[in-house]
Structures are given as structure tokens and as C-alpha cells.
């Protein structure tokens, strides 16, 4: 019977270049981090107690010791003091959070840019402001506009009601209260 880890794992996927004490190197990819260490995956596996320097994207070089090796994964613990193990853990957890946020946004419907991008947006307070459609899908629209409505605000984009779902670089993303038919979305679509 194998012992199961109880520590919470934070998935994080970034490439790593691992340097061995004999000067040889191999490529790996991080899998997750926990209070017990960092798990990596590679076609080349080090042995338990082997010391490595792993240069990990967005983290930098860290000194580690291999604490476990499986068939294609291995686990390491940080042994160096620069950066400290706590600093490495904080960087990895922040990176894991950023990656988790990126993966939360899942596009279900294809996005297009219609021929007619000018549209009028009616805000919750009744004001009407001009906007440009950046892209459009059956479920929502990305708009560029000078007056940014609040998150959660109900607006009218052309003839369609939508909820402001997120802020984007030049405006907002809004989800239609009643989605369009996927087949009805094309370059000739007018809101």
C-alpha cells in the first residue's frame, strides 16, 4: 500500500532546464507545488538524493534535492538559500494563481468581428454612448467605449440586453442576457 500525500497541491506548468553536477542537463516541466516540494515531469529522470540546479521560467535558477522519482515524474525540495525556499514557494503559488485565472476563461462560442462595428450602448442610468464592437459571439460582446459601465451593470447593446462581465484593455466584455443562436452570428450580424 502506498502512502498518499495530504498536502494541498497547486498545479503550475512551466518549463525547466535541470543541470546535473556532472554538467549534463535535461528538460523538464513543472506539474505542481505543495508544502512537500515541487513535482516535475521529464523523459530523463534523476535519482533520489541527487542535487540539481533547475532553471525554471518565471522563477529563475533554484538549488534542489530529488526526494522522490517515479516512472515519468520526480519531486524535489529547495535546498539553496538564494532564493530562499519560502520565496520560491511564494513565487510558485502566485504563478499557479495567475495560471488558474487564465484557465477560468473558457470560450465556448466562436468570436467574429462583424462588418458593422459601430453600435449604441444604453447604460443603466439611461445615457446612450457610442461604442465599437471589438468582437462578438453568441454569448456576448467585447466593446470599446469611453464610459466604462460597472461590473454587473445591465446595459443595452443595440437591441440586446447584456450584463457587464469583465473589464478589458479598451472597454468591457458583456454577456447577453439571452444568447444568440450560434448560426446567427456572422460578419453581417447587427445588434
Beta strands, then each sheet from edge to edge (+ up, - down):
strand 1: 10-11
strand 2: 15-20
strand 3: 25-34
strand 4: 37-41
strand 5: 51-56
strand 6: 60-69
strand 7: 73-78
strand 8: 118-122
strand 9: 128-136
strand 10: 140-144
strand 11: 154-157
strand 12: 160-168
strand 13: 171-176
sheet 1: 1+ 3- 2+ 5- 6+ 7- 4+
sheet 2: 8+ 9- 10+ 13- 12+ 11- 8+
end
